[in-house]
Amino acid sequence: MSGIRCQASGKRAPGSLLAAGGVCGTRRFSGVFIVIYGIFLASVALLQPARDVVTDTAKEAEHLANLRQVTFGLPRAGEGYFSPDGEWIVYQAYPIGYPFYQIYVQKLDEKTPRLISTGRGRTTCAYFSPDGKQIIFASSHTDPHIDQTELKAREEAAQAGRRRYQWDFDPHMDIYVVNFDGTGMRRLTDAPGYDAEGSFSPDGRQIVFTSSRDGDPDIFVMNADGSDVRQIVNASGYDGGPFFSPDGRWIIFRSDRQKEHMLQLFAVSVDGQTEVQLTSNLDEVSWCPYFHPSGKYLVWSKADYSRGPSSAHFNLFTMELSEVGGKLQGGAVTQITHSTAADVLPVFSPDGKKLMWTSTRTPDGSSQLWIADWLRGK
């Protein structure tokens, strides 16, 4: 979401990025880590006064063509990923009348979502297996107190008029695998603590994910059947949103270990022995990195907070990649989107010819999936 998670604490912390439409970071409340991941699937209009979206379409046209909205009919949708053949997408969205996100699959551009999660509890971070036959996602539907959790969320929604996106490291959140048609659901993780933000390795044999089983959110790898869990990142603060490189040798992720809330991009070798930092500007928030299928560059979202939260806008960027001395190395950076809307969670299609992302550039300001033709290489 590869998710951004945030839990209402009752009071807004001074200087909290949530006040500006959200982002990423960790905060400790009563011993519980909370990651403010609110820009994801949270309309900016819900968190700050409404304003007109300004987009420089001429600059965007240098990289993107045929921009169009993909999801419709659900209050909010986002964090979408392609099937291996590029014909389907899986994403999370708010059902009408239910207070938590659920997981849906949809034929690309057909506007007809099909529910594949249970319809109860919090869900997040769905991802196709490389053969397209299965989907993993995280869910808290086994929460023994789910009735009370749902009731509290409905009461909050009634008081606020429309419920703000919020998330916590739900200790009942675990990773499940389900067949493409929604049958055969199996639980893959059952350790105490939050397990989510999973994605497959290119060969389908491993799953990388985020877990708080060691006390704070770190990066773990397990076999696709849930066996042989091993930790590959162990650092203070939040480490999450991991994805394998196309060659299966590296994992990219985000971390706020250097400054609370201010996420930066990192990469680690799959054996956990070599770690590199790809961004380091602590006045900027960089998160949701995703490899291009060529492995030559990645795309991610960042915003400049040096002038304060009110002037920070999340746009998409690419970074060139190379390997020097056995270490992944970041190179030239190019801005892709130019908008005052929130553009986040970008992913490339398997053939590398399309870019899909979550954006609030919709007419009503809600978060929805958007897609465009990717012009690089054409």
Secondary structure as UniProt FT lines:
FT   TURN            14..15
FT   HELIX           17..20
FT   STRAND          26..29
FT   TURN            30..31
FT   STRAND          32..35
FT   TURN            38..41
FT   HELIX           44..47
FT   HELIX           57..60
FT   TURN            61..63
FT   STRAND          64..69
FT   STRAND          77..82
FT   TURN            84..85
FT   STRAND          88..93
FT   TURN            96..97
FT   STRAND          102..107
FT   TURN            108..109
FT   STRAND          114..115
FT   STRAND          123..128
FT   TURN            130..131
FT   STRAND          134..139
FT   TURN            141..142
FT   TURN            144..145
FT   HELIX           146..160
FT   TURN            171..172
FT   STRAND          174..179
FT   TURN            180..181
FT   STRAND          186..187
FT   STRAND          195..200
FT   TURN            202..203
FT   STRAND          206..211
FT   TURN            213..214
FT   STRAND          218..223
FT   TURN            224..225
FT   STRAND          230..233
FT   STRAND          239..244
FT   TURN            246..247
FT   STRAND          250..255
FT   TURN            260..261
FT   STRAND          264..269
FT   TURN            270..271
FT   STRAND          275..277
FT   TURN            282..283
FT   STRAND          284..291
FT   TURN            293..294
FT   STRAND          297..304
FT   TURN            306..307
FT   HELIX           309..311
FT   STRAND          315..324
FT   TURN            325..326
FT   STRAND          327..335
FT   STRAND          343..348
FT   TURN            350..351
FT   STRAND          354..359
FT   TURN            363..364
FT   STRAND          368..374
FT   TURN            376..377
//
